[in-house]
Amino acid sequence: MEDQSVIELNAVDKRFGPTPILQQATLSVPRGQTCGIVGVNGSGKTTLLRCLVGLIRPNAGRVALLGQEIYPRLGALPRGVGAVIEQPAFLGSLTGWRNLELLASLVPAGVPRAHRAAALERVGLDPANRVKVRSYSLGMRQRLALAQAIMEGPHLLILDEPQYGLDPEGVAMLRELVQAHRSDGGTTLMVSHHLDEVEALCDVVYRMVQGRPERESGGEAEHGD
């Protein structure tokens, strides 16, 4: 079971009009690995993640998470996957707690109140804070996005530029979160244009080259924390 790949992309192509973004993108991430993908803006990193989580449909290829095919079940993530893609939208007129409560109500099995509170506390937000999200700083919004990704206790985390908007304290929190997830046997895929940060956190690093991830290094994290 430990060797089972929890992310499988096989020969995925994606075009927007005549422009190819992903070309024969292939990636396999085994259970328990922290995997990073780096690349310049426009290299296809976010498009790859959007195909992974079913936000857009590839023109060709196979995508599976936790052994379940993503297509044709567009928009329906397998249970056990938490994701932050681009900049998640929240209802600005509600508190962070209320936003999580509404998102939890969409989960068929529900998310216990204690789990929602623990997720907020884990990312450094106070569940009792009554400040509306419209007054949140960029960093607070990113912390809330991370909280919604972890509140169900997922096995697989998919994180798109998770450092975005975070101050140094927030980046330290993110590192601790990813490292703890790995220690608990969880799998993480994160993309960024910050190579140093990805190398510090990940067991394996890929670089987007001509619309597909190519293995670059073993990262630094594999040498232990």
N, C-alpha and C positions, 0 to 999 in steps of 0.2 A: 504493500500500500504506500510506503514511503516514496517509492520511485514513480508513482503515478504523476503524470503531468497535470497540473491544474489549469494551465493556459496552453492552448494549442491554436496556432495560426498556421495554415498551410496554403502557400501560394495565393495569398490575398492580393487582389488588385482593386484599386479605387481610383476613379476618374471623376473630375468635375468638368463637365463638357468634354472638350478634347484634351484637357490637361491631365496627365497621369500624376497622381499623388503617391499612391502605393503601387509597387510593382513587384509581384511575386514575393510579398512579405511573408516570411516564415519564421516562427518563434515557438519554442517549447520551454516552459518554465516548470520545473519539478516542484513537488510539494516541499514546503519549508524553505524555499530559496527566496532571497531578496534580490530582485533583478532591476537594473536601471537601464534606461534608454536615454541617450543624449543626442542633441542635434540642434542646429541653428533654427531660428524661427522660419517656418515654411517648409521644413524638411519632411513633414508628415507625421510627427510624433502624436499630436492630438488627434489627427484623423485616424491613426492606428487605434488609439484608445476608444474613440467613438465607434469604430467598427467592432471592437472587442465587447463593449457593453450594450450594443444593439441600438445606439442612437442613429446610426446611418447604416445602410446596407452596402456591402462591398459589391463590385461588379463581378468578381469571381473569387473562388477560394473557400476554405472551410474555417470556421471559428468555433471553438468550444471552451467553456469554462467549467471547471470541476466535473469534467466528463460529460457535460450536457451541451448539445448543439445550440448556438445562439439563434441561428436562422433555421426555419422561418419564424421563430418566436420573437419577432422584432419588439424591443422595448421591455421584454420580460427577463430580468436577470435571474439566474439560479439563486436559490437561497444560500447564504454563506458568502456572498460577495458584497463588499462595501466599496464605494467609489467616490472620488472627487474629480470631476471632469470640467476643465476650464474654470469659470467662475460661477458656482451654483447660485441660483436665484432664491431668495427668501422673501417672505412677506414683511415689508418694512414697518407696517403698522402693528406688528406683533413682537413679543419678546422672543429671545432665543429659545427659551423653554417652550413657549407656545408653538413656535415653528417646529420643534422636534416632536411635540405632541401630535401635531397634524400629520407630519410625515409618518410617525409611528402608526397612526390610524389607518394608513394605506397598506401596512404590512399585514398579510392574511393572518399570521400567527400573533400579531401584536408585538409590542416591545414593552416590557415591564417598566414601571415608573422608576424603579431603582436603577435599571440599566441606563435610562436616559440621563438621570442625574449623575451617574458615574461617568458617562461619556463626556458630559460638560465639564465635570471636575477634572477629568483626565487631560483635557486640552486647556485648562486654566480659566474656565468660565464658571461663574457662580449661578447655579440653577435658580436661586432666589432673586437674581437681578431682574428688576422690572423695566430696565431700559429697553426701548424699542429698537429693533434691528436697524431702522433707518438712521439711528444715531451711532451705530457701531463704526469703529475705525475699520480700515481695510484688513488689518491683522485680526481683529475680532471676528469679522465675517469669515476669514479663512479658518480660524479656530472652530467656528460653528460648523463650517463645512466638514472639517475633520471629525467633529462630534457626531454628525449625522452618518458619516461613513462607518464609524466604529460602534454605534449604539446597539446594533444587533449581535455584536460579538462575532464578526465574520471571520472565516478562515482566510479568504483572499481579499487583500486591499489593492485597489488600483488608484494611483494618485497622479494627477496631472499637475505639474509645477506646484507641489505642495508647500514650497517655501514662499510662494507669492504673497507679498504683503506682510510677512512675519518679521518682527524685530529679532535681535539676537536671542532674547529669552524664548521667543516663539520657535526659533530654529532649533534651540536646544531641546525644547519640549517635543518637537517633531522627531528629532533623532532618538530620543528616549522611547517615544511611542513605537517607532519602526523597529528598534532593537528589541523592545519587549515583545512585540508581535512575533519576531523571529524566534526569540527564546521560548515562546509558547507554542512553537511549531507552525505558526502562520506563514503564509506566502504573501509577498508584496511585489508589485510591479509599479515602479515610479518613473516618470519621465521629467526631464529638465534640460535646460541649456547650461546648467552649472555643473561642469564635469567634476570639479573637486568635491562638491557636496555629494554627488551620486557615488563617486568612488569611495568616499568615507563611509557610506551607509550600505553599499550593495556588495553581494557576493560575486555577481557577474555584471559586467557593463557592456551594452551594445551601443553602437553609433548608427544613426540613420544615414545611409548612403544610397543615393539614387532610389529612394522610395522603399527601402527595406532595411531592417535592423541587421547589422553585421557585428559579430562579437569582437570587442576591443580588448577587454582585459578581465582578470579575475577579481578586480576590485580590491579594496583593503579590508572590508568587513570580514571576509572569509578567514582572516588570520586571527579572529577572535576579539571579543570585548572583555 
